[in-house]
Amino acid sequence: MAKLSRAEVEHVAELAKLGLTDEEKDRFSEQLSAILEYAEILQRLDTAAIPPTAQVIDLRNVMRPDEVIPSLLLEEALANAPAKMEGYFKVKPILE
């Protein structure tokens, strides 16, 4: 595979909204080219006899069982709130 050009690195950096220095562009060009070369080697492997897998290790449930416990009273939940209004936490509006 051809080496990743500096222009291609700049294009990818622009898509990711990254500001790269000239030194970083050169370094990433070399590193990304090496990654793509390795991926190309992996593509050549014959995987026809290998069944598809979604997970390489056995999955098991590691969560504890649900237990019903009493929740906080409204007053307790709002006790340390810096601002509250009508039984709710009051926060500044976030508008974009």
C-alpha positions as CSV (number, residue, x, y, z in Angstrom):
1,M,0.0,0.0,0.0
2,A,1.2,3.5,-0.8
3,K,2.3,5.7,2.1
4,L,-0.4,8.0,3.4
5,S,0.2,11.4,2.0
6,R,0.5,14.6,4.1
7,A,-2.6,15.9,2.3
8,E,-4.6,12.9,3.3
9,V,-3.5,13.3,7.0
10,E,-4.5,17.0,6.8
11,H,-7.9,15.9,5.3
12,V,-8.5,13.4,8.1
13,A,-7.4,16.0,10.7
14,E,-9.9,18.5,9.3
15,L,-12.7,15.9,9.4
16,A,-11.9,15.3,13.1
17,K,-11.5,19.0,13.7
18,L,-7.9,18.6,14.9
19,G,-5.3,21.3,14.7
20,L,-2.0,19.6,13.9
21,T,1.5,21.0,13.7
22,D,3.7,20.2,10.8
23,E,5.7,17.8,13.0
24,E,2.5,16.0,14.0
25,K,1.3,15.7,10.4
26,D,4.6,14.0,9.4
27,R,4.6,11.7,12.4
28,F,0.9,10.7,11.9
29,S,1.5,10.1,8.2
30,E,4.1,7.5,9.1
31,Q,2.1,6.0,12.0
32,L,-1.1,5.8,10.0
33,S,0.7,4.3,7.0
34,A,2.1,1.6,9.3
35,I,-1.4,0.8,10.7
36,L,-2.8,0.6,7.2
37,E,0.0,-1.7,6.1
38,Y,-0.7,-4.0,9.0
39,A,-4.4,-4.0,8.3
40,E,-3.6,-5.0,4.7
41,I,-1.6,-8.0,6.0
42,L,-4.5,-9.0,8.1
43,Q,-6.8,-8.8,5.1
44,R,-4.7,-11.5,3.4
45,L,-5.4,-14.1,6.1
46,D,-7.7,-17.0,5.2
47,T,-10.5,-16.9,7.8
48,A,-12.9,-19.2,6.0
49,A,-12.6,-22.0,8.5
50,I,-13.0,-19.6,11.5
51,P,-16.6,-19.2,12.7
52,P,-17.8,-15.6,13.2
53,T,-17.8,-14.5,16.8
54,A,-19.2,-11.5,18.5
55,Q,-17.4,-12.0,21.8
56,V,-14.0,-13.8,22.3
57,I,-14.5,-14.6,26.0
58,D,-17.5,-16.1,27.7
59,L,-19.9,-13.6,29.0
60,R,-21.5,-13.9,32.4
61,N,-23.7,-11.7,34.5
62,V,-21.5,-9.9,37.0
63,M,-24.3,-7.6,38.4
64,R,-25.9,-8.1,41.7
65,P,-29.6,-9.0,42.0
66,D,-32.0,-6.2,42.2
67,E,-33.2,-5.4,45.7
68,V,-36.1,-3.1,46.5
69,I,-35.1,-0.5,49.1
70,P,-36.7,2.7,50.3
71,S,-35.7,5.8,48.4
72,L,-34.8,9.2,49.8
73,L,-37.6,11.5,50.9
74,L,-37.9,14.6,48.7
75,E,-36.6,16.8,51.5
76,E,-33.6,14.6,51.9
77,A,-32.8,14.6,48.2
78,L,-33.0,18.4,48.0
79,A,-31.3,19.1,51.3
80,N,-28.0,20.1,49.9
81,A,-29.2,21.5,46.6
82,P,-27.9,25.0,45.9
83,A,-31.2,26.0,44.3
84,K,-34.6,24.3,44.3
85,M,-38.0,25.2,43.0
86,E,-41.4,23.4,43.5
87,G,-39.8,20.1,44.6
88,Y,-37.2,20.0,41.9
89,F,-33.5,20.9,41.5
90,K,-33.3,24.3,39.9
91,V,-30.5,24.6,37.3
92,K,-29.6,27.2,34.7
93,P,-31.2,26.6,31.3
94,I,-28.8,25.3,28.6
95,L,-29.8,26.5,25.2
96,E,-27.9,26.1,22.0
